[in-house]
């Protein structure tokens, strides 16, 4: 069995430190990417809710009747928080 010199063990230690550092950086990057994707989905939902509720709010009485909705149904839906 070969024994490592001080210099060789130092190189091995540095390689392990670099490896651990790279792994931590990669884990952090993956976590940030997942958070960004989650926020992106959340913002898409908010925009979708805003658009559909704006259109719902602009329906005429005849259109509401065709859909089977009342003005109170539309009021309740359009006054919800956008993220709900």
Chimera marker file (.cmm) of the C-alpha trace (Angstrom):
<marker_set name="trace">
<marker id="1" x="0.000" y="0.000" z="0.000" r="1" g="1" b="0" radius="0.5"/>
<marker id="2" x="1.350" y="3.386" z="-1.003" r="1" g="1" b="0" radius="0.5"/>
<marker id="3" x="1.460" y="6.157" z="1.569" r="1" g="1" b="0" radius="0.5"/>
<marker id="4" x="0.662" y="9.690" z="0.530" r="1" g="1" b="0" radius="0.5"/>
<marker id="5" x="3.128" y="12.453" z="0.951" r="1" g="1" b="0" radius="0.5"/>
<marker id="6" x="2.052" y="15.666" z="2.607" r="1" g="1" b="0" radius="0.5"/>
<marker id="7" x="1.790" y="17.369" z="-0.789" r="1" g="1" b="0" radius="0.5"/>
<marker id="8" x="-0.295" y="14.535" z="-2.272" r="1" g="1" b="0" radius="0.5"/>
<marker id="9" x="-2.664" y="14.487" z="0.692" r="1" g="1" b="0" radius="0.5"/>
<marker id="10" x="-3.008" y="18.262" z="0.429" r="1" g="1" b="0" radius="0.5"/>
<marker id="11" x="-3.955" y="17.923" z="-3.265" r="1" g="1" b="0" radius="0.5"/>
<marker id="12" x="-6.509" y="15.230" z="-2.401" r="1" g="1" b="0" radius="0.5"/>
<marker id="13" x="-7.957" y="17.405" z="0.351" r="1" g="1" b="0" radius="0.5"/>
<marker id="14" x="-8.244" y="20.359" z="-2.035" r="1" g="1" b="0" radius="0.5"/>
<marker id="15" x="-9.957" y="18.172" z="-4.616" r="1" g="1" b="0" radius="0.5"/>
<marker id="16" x="-12.478" y="17.039" z="-2.005" r="1" g="1" b="0" radius="0.5"/>
<marker id="17" x="-13.092" y="20.642" z="-0.952" r="1" g="1" b="0" radius="0.5"/>
<marker id="18" x="-13.574" y="21.708" z="-4.573" r="1" g="1" b="0" radius="0.5"/>
<marker id="19" x="-15.895" y="18.755" z="-5.151" r="1" g="1" b="0" radius="0.5"/>
<marker id="20" x="-17.976" y="19.657" z="-2.089" r="1" g="1" b="0" radius="0.5"/>
<marker id="21" x="-18.062" y="23.308" z="-3.116" r="1" g="1" b="0" radius="0.5"/>
<marker id="22" x="-19.217" y="22.410" z="-6.641" r="1" g="1" b="0" radius="0.5"/>
<marker id="23" x="-21.887" y="20.087" z="-5.246" r="1" g="1" b="0" radius="0.5"/>
<marker id="24" x="-23.157" y="22.835" z="-2.927" r="1" g="1" b="0" radius="0.5"/>
<marker id="25" x="-23.228" y="25.339" z="-5.780" r="1" g="1" b="0" radius="0.5"/>
<marker id="26" x="-25.124" y="22.902" z="-8.002" r="1" g="1" b="0" radius="0.5"/>
<marker id="27" x="-27.644" y="22.149" z="-5.239" r="1" g="1" b="0" radius="0.5"/>
<marker id="28" x="-28.158" y="25.859" z="-4.673" r="1" g="1" b="0" radius="0.5"/>
<marker id="29" x="-28.631" y="26.451" z="-8.401" r="1" g="1" b="0" radius="0.5"/>
<marker id="30" x="-31.230" y="23.664" z="-8.606" r="1" g="1" b="0" radius="0.5"/>
<marker id="31" x="-33.078" y="25.080" z="-5.609" r="1" g="1" b="0" radius="0.5"/>
<marker id="32" x="-33.101" y="28.592" z="-7.111" r="1" g="1" b="0" radius="0.5"/>
<marker id="33" x="-34.325" y="27.226" z="-10.442" r="1" g="1" b="0" radius="0.5"/>
<marker id="34" x="-37.195" y="25.440" z="-8.702" r="1" g="1" b="0" radius="0.5"/>
<marker id="35" x="-38.108" y="28.607" z="-6.781" r="1" g="1" b="0" radius="0.5"/>
<marker id="36" x="-38.101" y="30.640" z="-10.006" r="1" g="1" b="0" radius="0.5"/>
<marker id="37" x="-40.344" y="28.069" z="-11.693" r="1" g="1" b="0" radius="0.5"/>
<marker id="38" x="-42.727" y="28.187" z="-8.733" r="1" g="1" b="0" radius="0.5"/>
<marker id="39" x="-42.915" y="32.007" z="-8.858" r="1" g="1" b="0" radius="0.5"/>
<marker id="40" x="-43.390" y="31.931" z="-12.613" r="1" g="1" b="0" radius="0.5"/>
<marker id="41" x="-46.365" y="29.560" z="-12.243" r="1" g="1" b="0" radius="0.5"/>
<marker id="42" x="-47.778" y="31.744" z="-9.469" r="1" g="1" b="0" radius="0.5"/>
<marker id="43" x="-47.540" y="34.881" z="-11.622" r="1" g="1" b="0" radius="0.5"/>
<marker id="44" x="-49.113" y="33.085" z="-14.583" r="1" g="1" b="0" radius="0.5"/>
<marker id="45" x="-52.075" y="32.142" z="-12.388" r="1" g="1" b="0" radius="0.5"/>
<marker id="46" x="-52.467" y="35.755" z="-11.216" r="1" g="1" b="0" radius="0.5"/>
<marker id="47" x="-52.428" y="37.078" z="-14.791" r="1" g="1" b="0" radius="0.5"/>
<marker id="48" x="-54.915" y="34.402" z="-15.889" r="1" g="1" b="0" radius="0.5"/>
<marker id="49" x="-57.264" y="35.259" z="-13.010" r="1" g="1" b="0" radius="0.5"/>
<marker id="50" x="-57.023" y="38.974" z="-13.750" r="1" g="1" b="0" radius="0.5"/>
<marker id="51" x="-57.833" y="38.476" z="-17.452" r="1" g="1" b="0" radius="0.5"/>
<marker id="52" x="-60.719" y="36.074" z="-16.971" r="1" g="1" b="0" radius="0.5"/>
<marker id="53" x="-62.267" y="38.094" z="-14.142" r="1" g="1" b="0" radius="0.5"/>
<marker id="54" x="-61.987" y="41.300" z="-16.174" r="1" g="1" b="0" radius="0.5"/>
<marker id="55" x="-63.810" y="39.632" z="-19.052" r="1" g="1" b="0" radius="0.5"/>
<marker id="56" x="-66.385" y="38.173" z="-16.685" r="1" g="1" b="0" radius="0.5"/>
<marker id="57" x="-66.984" y="41.612" z="-15.215" r="1" g="1" b="0" radius="0.5"/>
<marker id="58" x="-67.691" y="43.064" z="-18.662" r="1" g="1" b="0" radius="0.5"/>
<marker id="59" x="-70.471" y="40.619" z="-19.589" r="1" g="1" b="0" radius="0.5"/>
<marker id="60" x="-73.877" y="42.002" z="-20.488" r="1" g="1" b="0" radius="0.5"/>
<marker id="61" x="-77.053" y="40.836" z="-18.756" r="1" g="1" b="0" radius="0.5"/>
<marker id="62" x="-77.946" y="38.666" z="-21.762" r="1" g="1" b="0" radius="0.5"/>
<marker id="63" x="-74.526" y="37.008" z="-21.736" r="1" g="1" b="0" radius="0.5"/>
<marker id="64" x="-74.769" y="36.366" z="-17.991" r="1" g="1" b="0" radius="0.5"/>
<marker id="65" x="-78.189" y="34.787" z="-18.520" r="1" g="1" b="0" radius="0.5"/>
<marker id="66" x="-76.797" y="32.584" z="-21.322" r="1" g="1" b="0" radius="0.5"/>
<marker id="67" x="-74.091" y="31.334" z="-18.966" r="1" g="1" b="0" radius="0.5"/>
<marker id="68" x="-76.512" y="30.853" z="-16.078" r="1" g="1" b="0" radius="0.5"/>
<marker id="69" x="-74.768" y="33.421" z="-13.905" r="1" g="1" b="0" radius="0.5"/>
<marker id="70" x="-76.193" y="36.165" z="-11.759" r="1" g="1" b="0" radius="0.5"/>
<marker id="71" x="-74.651" y="39.538" z="-11.031" r="1" g="1" b="0" radius="0.5"/>
<marker id="72" x="-73.937" y="38.386" z="-7.465" r="1" g="1" b="0" radius="0.5"/>
<marker id="73" x="-72.029" y="35.346" z="-8.833" r="1" g="1" b="0" radius="0.5"/>
<marker id="74" x="-69.891" y="37.672" z="-10.918" r="1" g="1" b="0" radius="0.5"/>
<marker id="75" x="-69.446" y="40.104" z="-8.036" r="1" g="1" b="0" radius="0.5"/>
<marker id="76" x="-68.261" y="37.294" z="-5.744" r="1" g="1" b="0" radius="0.5"/>
<marker id="77" x="-65.795" y="35.982" z="-8.332" r="1" g="1" b="0" radius="0.5"/>
<marker id="78" x="-64.376" y="39.342" z="-9.414" r="1" g="1" b="0" radius="0.5"/>
<marker id="79" x="-63.813" y="40.510" z="-5.841" r="1" g="1" b="0" radius="0.5"/>
<marker id="80" x="-61.629" y="37.568" z="-4.885" r="1" g="1" b="0" radius="0.5"/>
<marker id="81" x="-57.915" y="38.121" z="-4.418" r="1" g="1" b="0" radius="0.5"/>
<marker id="82" x="-56.075" y="37.576" z="-7.707" r="1" g="1" b="0" radius="0.5"/>
<marker id="83" x="-53.953" y="34.745" z="-6.317" r="1" g="1" b="0" radius="0.5"/>
<marker id="84" x="-57.026" y="32.715" z="-5.346" r="1" g="1" b="0" radius="0.5"/>
<link id1="1" id2="2" r="1" g="1" b="0" radius="0.2"/>
<link id1="2" id2="3" r="1" g="1" b="0" radius="0.2"/>
<link id1="3" id2="4" r="1" g="1" b="0" radius="0.2"/>
<link id1="4" id2="5" r="1" g="1" b="0" radius="0.2"/>
<link id1="5" id2="6" r="1" g="1" b="0" radius="0.2"/>
<link id1="6" id2="7" r="1" g="1" b="0" radius="0.2"/>
<link id1="7" id2="8" r="1" g="1" b="0" radius="0.2"/>
<link id1="8" id2="9" r="1" g="1" b="0" radius="0.2"/>
<link id1="9" id2="10" r="1" g="1" b="0" radius="0.2"/>
<link id1="10" id2="11" r="1" g="1" b="0" radius="0.2"/>
<link id1="11" id2="12" r="1" g="1" b="0" radius="0.2"/>
<link id1="12" id2="13" r="1" g="1" b="0" radius="0.2"/>
<link id1="13" id2="14" r="1" g="1" b="0" radius="0.2"/>
<link id1="14" id2="15" r="1" g="1" b="0" radius="0.2"/>
<link id1="15" id2="16" r="1" g="1" b="0" radius="0.2"/>
<link id1="16" id2="17" r="1" g="1" b="0" radius="0.2"/>
<link id1="17" id2="18" r="1" g="1" b="0" radius="0.2"/>
<link id1="18" id2="19" r="1" g="1" b="0" radius="0.2"/>
<link id1="19" id2="20" r="1" g="1" b="0" radius="0.2"/>
<link id1="20" id2="21" r="1" g="1" b="0" radius="0.2"/>
<link id1="21" id2="22" r="1" g="1" b="0" radius="0.2"/>
<link id1="22" id2="23" r="1" g="1" b="0" radius="0.2"/>
<link id1="23" id2="24" r="1" g="1" b="0" radius="0.2"/>
<link id1="24" id2="25" r="1" g="1" b="0" radius="0.2"/>
<link id1="25" id2="26" r="1" g="1" b="0" radius="0.2"/>
<link id1="26" id2="27" r="1" g="1" b="0" radius="0.2"/>
<link id1="27" id2="28" r="1" g="1" b="0" radius="0.2"/>
<link id1="28" id2="29" r="1" g="1" b="0" radius="0.2"/>
<link id1="29" id2="30" r="1" g="1" b="0" radius="0.2"/>
<link id1="30" id2="31" r="1" g="1" b="0" radius="0.2"/>
<link id1="31" id2="32" r="1" g="1" b="0" radius="0.2"/>
<link id1="32" id2="33" r="1" g="1" b="0" radius="0.2"/>
<link id1="33" id2="34" r="1" g="1" b="0" radius="0.2"/>
<link id1="34" id2="35" r="1" g="1" b="0" radius="0.2"/>
<link id1="35" id2="36" r="1" g="1" b="0" radius="0.2"/>
<link id1="36" id2="37" r="1" g="1" b="0" radius="0.2"/>
<link id1="37" id2="38" r="1" g="1" b="0" radius="0.2"/>
<link id1="38" id2="39" r="1" g="1" b="0" radius="0.2"/>
<link id1="39" id2="40" r="1" g="1" b="0" radius="0.2"/>
<link id1="40" id2="41" r="1" g="1" b="0" radius="0.2"/>
<link id1="41" id2="42" r="1" g="1" b="0" radius="0.2"/>
<link id1="42" id2="43" r="1" g="1" b="0" radius="0.2"/>
<link id1="43" id2="44" r="1" g="1" b="0" radius="0.2"/>
<link id1="44" id2="45" r="1" g="1" b="0" radius="0.2"/>
<link id1="45" id2="46" r="1" g="1" b="0" radius="0.2"/>
<link id1="46" id2="47" r="1" g="1" b="0" radius="0.2"/>
<link id1="47" id2="48" r="1" g="1" b="0" radius="0.2"/>
<link id1="48" id2="49" r="1" g="1" b="0" radius="0.2"/>
<link id1="49" id2="50" r="1" g="1" b="0" radius="0.2"/>
<link id1="50" id2="51" r="1" g="1" b="0" radius="0.2"/>
<link id1="51" id2="52" r="1" g="1" b="0" radius="0.2"/>
<link id1="52" id2="53" r="1" g="1" b="0" radius="0.2"/>
<link id1="53" id2="54" r="1" g="1" b="0" radius="0.2"/>
<link id1="54" id2="55" r="1" g="1" b="0" radius="0.2"/>
<link id1="55" id2="56" r="1" g="1" b="0" radius="0.2"/>
<link id1="56" id2="57" r="1" g="1" b="0" radius="0.2"/>
<link id1="57" id2="58" r="1" g="1" b="0" radius="0.2"/>
<link id1="58" id2="59" r="1" g="1" b="0" radius="0.2"/>
<link id1="59" id2="60" r="1" g="1" b="0" radius="0.2"/>
<link id1="60" id2="61" r="1" g="1" b="0" radius="0.2"/>
<link id1="61" id2="62" r="1" g="1" b="0" radius="0.2"/>
<link id1="62" id2="63" r="1" g="1" b="0" radius="0.2"/>
<link id1="63" id2="64" r="1" g="1" b="0" radius="0.2"/>
<link id1="64" id2="65" r="1" g="1" b="0" radius="0.2"/>
<link id1="65" id2="66" r="1" g="1" b="0" radius="0.2"/>
<link id1="66" id2="67" r="1" g="1" b="0" radius="0.2"/>
<link id1="67" id2="68" r="1" g="1" b="0" radius="0.2"/>
<link id1="68" id2="69" r="1" g="1" b="0" radius="0.2"/>
<link id1="69" id2="70" r="1" g="1" b="0" radius="0.2"/>
<link id1="70" id2="71" r="1" g="1" b="0" radius="0.2"/>
<link id1="71" id2="72" r="1" g="1" b="0" radius="0.2"/>
<link id1="72" id2="73" r="1" g="1" b="0" radius="0.2"/>
<link id1="73" id2="74" r="1" g="1" b="0" radius="0.2"/>
<link id1="74" id2="75" r="1" g="1" b="0" radius="0.2"/>
<link id1="75" id2="76" r="1" g="1" b="0" radius="0.2"/>
<link id1="76" id2="77" r="1" g="1" b="0" radius="0.2"/>
<link id1="77" id2="78" r="1" g="1" b="0" radius="0.2"/>
<link id1="78" id2="79" r="1" g="1" b="0" radius="0.2"/>
<link id1="79" id2="80" r="1" g="1" b="0" radius="0.2"/>
<link id1="80" id2="81" r="1" g="1" b="0" radius="0.2"/>
<link id1="81" id2="82" r="1" g="1" b="0" radius="0.2"/>
<link id1="82" id2="83" r="1" g="1" b="0" radius="0.2"/>
<link id1="83" id2="84" r="1" g="1" b="0" radius="0.2"/>
</marker_set>
